[in-house]
């Protein structure tokens, strides 16, 4: 029986979930995996709040000082659930330098500070597990590393933020506007008081940078990802998308185009008949395309105490079993990716214009689009006897630079009342 002594730093929602699973399932883990997971020390800012669950573990130490945990020779694995990129970086680096294995759910830390963290792990011949950093309970890290190791990735697509997926779902199914859906998400605990990290696409960008780098074996820096959030999406866009046979999702994608990596996070329209479009509310999903196995879809709960904690515990079992075995270390450091020019990728576009209701408006829009080489596939206009009129154009495939140039001219004209909206159509998932 292999005994692993654990130091947990951060006993919030996910941390208490980890403790709950360990208190209930440790005997089964011993029987099935031959590993004894012993909680040695719990570090939390509010020790009194976790007293009921900490009492379930014999001889456990509870402290509010993480320095009693990192570097402690009596602790084999550190679970870092503090979040952020300041104290957490110190915790992780010190633990790795002390040859303690690290388990973390901190996608921001890995995405922004991964290079120094992975290098420190290599230099000290110790490991870091981060299954819980992307997609909560979805086992995408292990799938990329192990299950699909014999394949070659062509594309990786993620609905990886439960907050935005919940908001977009409610805008569609209940006819809410953005602010109403956001308020509902906050009331249900899916959105923070300041939701910008989620709704502006930053959270998804952190996650897609991590799994994209693993899938393609090329480092995809956060600053090289095109990032756009959902705050400009309206009920009209949701309704028009539905009429056209699409559903709007905040999508993180990484794919190979002509030897270069395209990496972006933005709202896109996905055909309703695609299985990916059926992922609703706070559920997360990762859709992938590989050269040999073809496409696949993994769906699961992307957040929450127990779903995320289950991924942390799976890492505990996996990396705990590897300690002391002198096994080859997993590769986390890669050469920097060659990134495709963001505005030169090609797609069809949905364009919505808020215009004056007068003769010649459509002709002027069509002229500006044509001047920049944008070909129109279809045009729709809402029936209204009052201004503004809503004009929707769906284009043939064109490069993003042409769309940007066209909208710059159109939005500067006197016939357009508000900034235009452009959403990519992902027809070839």
C-alpha positions in Angstrom: 0.0 0.0 0.0 1.4 3.4 -1.1 0.7 6.2 1.3 0.5 9.8 0.0 0.4 12.6 2.5 -1.6 15.6 1.2 -1.4 19.3 1.9 -4.5 21.2 0.8 -4.2 25.0 0.4 -7.5 26.7 -0.2 -10.6 25.2 1.4 -13.3 27.1 -0.5 -16.0 25.5 -2.7 -13.7 23.1 -4.6 -11.4 22.5 -1.6 -14.3 21.4 0.6 -15.5 19.2 -2.3 -12.1 17.5 -2.4 -12.3 16.9 1.4 -15.8 15.5 1.1 -14.8 13.0 -1.6 -11.7 11.9 0.3 -13.7 11.4 3.5 -16.2 9.2 1.7 -14.1 7.3 -0.9 -10.6 6.8 0.6 -11.3 3.2 1.6 -12.4 2.4 -2.0 -9.3 4.1 -3.4 -7.1 1.9 -1.2 -9.0 -1.2 -2.3 -9.1 -0.4 -6.0 -5.9 1.5 -6.6 -3.6 0.4 -3.7 -3.0 4.0 -2.7 -3.8 5.6 0.7 -4.6 9.3 0.4 -4.0 10.9 3.8 -4.9 14.5 4.4 -2.0 15.8 6.5 -2.6 19.6 6.6 -5.4 22.0 5.5 -4.6 25.6 5.0 -7.5 28.1 4.8 -8.1 31.7 5.7 -11.1 30.7 7.9 -10.2 27.5 9.8 -13.3 27.6 11.9 -15.6 27.3 8.9 -14.2 23.9 7.9 -14.1 22.5 11.4 -17.0 20.0 10.7 -15.4 18.4 7.7 -11.8 18.6 9.0 -12.9 16.5 12.0 -13.5 13.6 9.6 -9.8 13.2 9.2 -7.6 11.9 12.0 -4.5 13.8 13.0 -5.1 16.5 10.5 -3.5 20.0 11.0 -5.5 23.1 10.2 -3.7 26.4 9.7 -4.0 29.7 8.0 -0.3 29.9 7.0 0.5 28.2 3.7 4.2 28.3 4.6 3.5 25.4 7.1 2.5 23.3 4.1 4.8 24.1 1.1 8.3 22.6 1.7 7.1 20.5 4.6 9.0 17.2 4.3 6.1 15.3 5.8 3.8 16.3 2.8 4.1 14.6 -0.6 1.5 16.4 -2.7 0.3 20.0 -2.5 -3.2 20.8 -3.8 -3.3 24.5 -4.7 -6.8 25.9 -4.9 -6.1 29.5 -4.0 -6.6 31.0 -7.4 -5.1 34.1 -8.9 -1.5 34.5 -10.1 0.3 36.1 -7.1 0.4 34.0 -3.9 -0.5 30.9 -5.9 2.6 31.3 -8.1 4.8 31.4 -4.9 3.0 28.4 -3.5 3.4 26.3 -6.7 7.0 27.2 -7.4 8.1 26.6 -3.7 6.4 23.3 -3.7 8.0 22.1 -6.9 11.4 23.3 -5.7 10.8 21.2 -2.6 10.1 18.2 -4.8 6.4 18.1 -3.8 4.0 17.1 -6.5 1.5 19.8 -7.2 -2.2 19.5 -8.2 -4.0 22.7 -9.2 -7.2 23.9 -10.8 -5.7 27.3 -11.6 -6.0 27.9 -15.3 -5.0 31.6 -15.1 -1.7 30.7 -13.3 -0.9 27.9 -15.9 -1.8 30.0 -18.9 0.1 33.2 -17.8 3.0 31.7 -15.8 3.2 28.2 -17.3 6.7 28.5 -18.7 8.4 29.2 -15.4 6.2 26.6 -13.6 6.8 23.8 -16.1 10.5 24.6 -16.2 10.8 24.5 -12.4 9.0 21.1 -12.4 11.5 19.7 -15.0 14.5 21.1 -13.1 13.3 19.5 -9.9 12.1 16.2 -11.5 8.7 16.6 -10.0 5.2 16.7 -11.6 2.2 19.0 -11.8 -1.3 17.8 -12.5 -4.0 20.2 -13.7 -7.0 18.2 -15.0 -9.3 20.4 -13.0 -8.1 23.6 -14.7 -10.1 23.1 -17.9 -13.7 22.0 -18.0 -14.4 20.9 -14.4 -15.3 17.3 -14.6 -14.5 16.8 -18.3 -11.3 14.6 -18.5 -9.9 16.5 -21.5 -6.3 16.8 -20.2 -5.9 13.0 -19.8 -7.7 12.4 -23.1 -5.2 14.6 -24.9 -2.2 13.2 -23.1 -3.1 9.5 -23.0 -6.3 8.4 -24.8 -5.5 10.2 -28.0 -1.8 10.1 -27.8 -1.6 7.9 -30.9 -3.5 10.4 -33.0 -2.9 13.8 -34.5 -5.1 16.7 -33.7 -6.6 18.8 -36.5 -8.8 21.0 -34.4 -10.0 21.5 -30.8 -13.2 23.5 -30.0 -14.5 24.3 -26.5 -17.6 25.6 -24.8 -15.6 26.1 -21.7 -17.4 28.8 -19.6 -20.6 27.8 -17.8 -21.5 31.5 -17.1 -21.6 32.5 -20.8 -23.3 29.3 -22.0 -26.0 29.8 -19.3 -26.6 33.4 -20.4 -26.8 32.6 -24.1 -29.1 29.6 -23.4 -31.5 31.7 -21.4 -31.5 34.5 -24.0 -32.7 31.9 -26.5 -35.0 29.7 -24.5 -36.6 32.4 -22.3 -36.3 35.4 -24.6 -34.3 37.4 -22.1 -32.0 40.3 -23.1 -28.3 40.1 -22.1 -28.7 42.1 -18.8 -31.7 40.0 -17.7 -29.9 36.7 -18.5 -26.8 37.9 -16.6 -28.8 38.8 -13.6 -30.4 35.4 -13.6 -26.9 33.8 -13.9 -25.8 35.8 -10.8 -28.9 34.8 -8.9 -28.2 31.2 -9.6 -24.6 31.4 -8.6 -23.2 30.9 -12.1 -21.8 34.5 -12.5 -19.7 36.7 -10.2 -20.8 40.2 -9.1 -18.1 41.3 -11.6 -18.6 38.9 -14.5 -16.1 40.4 -16.9 -13.6 37.6 -16.6 -16.2 35.2 -18.0 -18.3 37.3 -20.3 -15.3 39.0 -22.0 -13.9 35.6 -22.9 -10.8 35.7 -20.8 -11.6 32.6 -18.8 -12.1 30.6 -22.0 -8.9 32.0 -23.5 -6.9 30.7 -20.5 -8.4 27.3 -20.9 -8.0 27.0 -24.7 -4.4 28.1 -24.4 -3.7 25.2 -22.0 -5.4 22.4 -24.0 -4.4 23.8 -27.4 -0.7 23.8 -26.4 -1.0 20.1 -25.2 -2.9 19.0 -28.3 -0.6 20.5 -30.9 2.6 20.3 -29.0 3.2 24.0 -29.6 3.0 26.8 -27.0 0.1 29.1 -27.6 0.6 32.3 -25.6 -2.5 34.0 -24.2 -1.6 37.2 -26.0 -1.7 35.5 -29.3 -5.4 34.5 -28.9 -8.0 36.6 -30.5 -10.5 37.3 -27.7 -14.1 38.7 -27.9 -16.8 38.3 -25.4 -20.6 38.1 -25.6 -21.7 41.5 -24.2 -22.7 42.8 -27.7 -25.0 39.9 -28.4 -28.7 40.8 -28.3 -32.0 39.0 -28.4 -32.3 40.0 -32.0 -29.0 38.2 -32.8 -30.3 35.1 -31.0 -33.6 35.2 -32.9 -32.0 35.8 -36.3 -29.5 33.0 -35.7 -32.4 30.6 -34.8 -34.3 31.6 -38.0 -31.1 30.9 -40.0 -30.8 27.4 -38.4 -27.9 28.4 -36.0 -27.3 28.7 -32.2 -24.8 31.3 -30.8 -22.1 29.9 -28.5 -19.0 31.5 -27.0 -16.4 29.2 -28.6 -12.7 28.7 -27.9 -10.9 27.1 -30.8 -7.5 26.1 -31.8 -6.9 24.5 -35.2 -4.1 24.0 -37.8 -4.4 26.0 -41.0 -1.6 25.7 -43.6 0.9 24.8 -41.0 0.0 27.6 -38.7 -2.2 27.7 -35.6 -5.4 29.7 -35.5 -6.4 30.5 -31.9 -9.5 32.5 -31.0 -12.3 32.9 -28.5 -15.5 34.6 -29.7 -19.2 34.2 -30.1 -20.0 32.1 -33.2 -23.0 30.6 -34.9 -23.1 26.8 -34.8 -25.6 24.8 -37.0 -28.4 23.5 -34.8 -28.1 20.1 -36.2 -24.5 19.7 -34.9 -24.3 17.9 -31.6 -22.1 20.7 -30.2 -25.0 23.2 -30.5 -27.1 21.1 -28.1 -24.8 21.9 -25.1 -26.9 24.2 -23.1 -27.0 26.1 -19.8 -24.0 25.7 -17.5 -22.8 22.5 -19.2 -19.3 22.5 -20.8 -18.1 20.5 -23.8 -15.0 19.9 -25.9 -15.3 18.9 -29.5 -12.2 17.6 -31.3 -11.1 16.5 -34.7 -8.2 14.1 -35.2 -6.6 12.6 -38.3 -7.3 8.9 -37.5 -10.1 8.6 -34.9 -12.0 11.5 -36.5 -14.3 13.8 -34.5 -15.3 13.3 -30.9 -17.3 15.2 -28.2 -16.8 15.2 -24.5 -19.6 16.8 -22.4 -19.8 17.4 -18.6 -20.3 19.8 -15.8 -17.7 22.5 -16.2 -17.8 23.9 -12.6 -19.1 23.3 -9.1 -17.7 21.9 -5.9 -18.0 18.1 -6.6 -17.5 18.0 -10.4 -14.2 20.0 -10.2 -13.2 18.2 -7.0 -13.6 14.9 -8.8 -10.9 16.0 -11.3 -8.6 17.1 -8.5 -9.0 13.7 -6.8 -8.4 11.8 -10.1 -5.1 13.7 -10.3 -4.3 12.8 -6.7 -4.7 9.1 -7.5 -2.8 9.3 -10.8 0.2 11.4 -9.7 0.2 9.9 -6.3 0.7 6.5 -7.9 3.6 7.8 -10.0 5.6 9.3 -7.1 8.8 7.5 -6.5 8.5 5.3 -9.6 11.2 7.1 -11.7 8.8 7.3 -14.6 9.3 9.6 -17.6 8.0 13.1 -16.8 5.0 14.4 -18.8 5.9 17.1 -21.3 4.4 20.5 -20.7 6.9 22.8 -22.4 6.8 23.2 -26.1 8.3 25.5 -28.8 6.3 28.6 -29.5 3.6 28.1 -32.1 3.5 29.8 -35.5 0.3 31.7 -35.2 -1.8 32.5 -38.3 -2.7 36.2 -38.9 -5.9 36.7 -37.1 -7.6 38.9 -39.8 -6.6 36.6 -42.7 -8.7 33.5 -41.7 -11.7 32.8 -43.9 -15.3 32.2 -42.8 -18.9 33.2 -43.6 -20.3 36.0 -41.5 -23.6 37.1 -40.1 -23.7 40.9 -40.2 -26.4 43.0 -38.5 -27.0 46.7 -39.2 -29.2 49.1 -37.3 -30.1 51.6 -40.0 -32.4 54.4 -41.0 -35.5 53.1 -42.8 -35.1 54.8 -46.1 -34.5 53.9 -49.8 -30.9 53.2 -50.8 -29.7 51.9 -47.5 -29.3 48.3 -48.7 -27.6 49.5 -51.8 -25.1 51.5 -49.9 -24.3 48.6 -47.5 -23.9 46.2 -50.5 -21.7 48.6 -52.3 -19.3 49.0 -49.3 -19.2 45.2 -48.8 -18.5 44.7 -52.5 -15.8 47.3 -52.5 -13.9 45.2 -50.0 -14.5 41.9 -51.8 -17.3 40.7 -49.5 -19.9 38.7 -51.5 -23.5 38.6 -50.1 -25.2 35.2 -49.8 -28.6 36.4 -48.4 -30.3 39.5 -46.9 -33.1 39.8 -44.3 -34.8 42.8 -42.9 -37.3 42.9 -40.0 -40.7 44.3 -40.8 -41.1 47.6 -38.9 -42.9 50.8 -39.7 -40.6 52.8 -37.4 -36.9 53.3 -37.2 -34.5 51.8 -36.7 -34.6 49.0 -39.2 -32.6 45.9 -38.6 -30.8 44.6 -41.7 -29.1 41.2 -41.6 -26.6 40.1 -44.2 -25.1 36.6 -44.5 -21.9 36.6 -46.5 -20.1 34.0 -48.6 -16.7 33.0 -47.2 -14.3 35.9 -46.9 -11.3 36.9 -44.8 -11.9 38.8 -41.6 -9.8 41.8 -42.8 -12.4 42.4 -45.5 -15.2 42.3 -43.0 -13.4 44.8 -40.7 -12.7 47.2 -43.5 -16.3 47.0 -44.7 -17.8 47.7 -41.3 -15.4 50.6 -40.8 -16.9 52.3 -43.8 -20.5 51.3 -43.1 -20.4 52.4 -39.5 -19.0 55.8 -40.4 -21.9 56.4 -42.8 -25.0 58.4 -41.8 -27.5 55.6 -42.5 -26.2 53.4 -39.6 -27.4 54.3 -36.2 -25.4 51.9 -34.0 -22.1 49.9 -34.4 -22.7 46.9 -36.6 -22.5 43.3 -35.3 -20.4 40.6 -37.0 -20.5 37.0 -36.0 -18.6 34.1 -37.7 -20.5 31.1 -38.9 -18.8 27.9 -38.0 -20.3 25.7 -40.7 -17.5 23.1 -41.0 -17.2 21.8 -37.4 
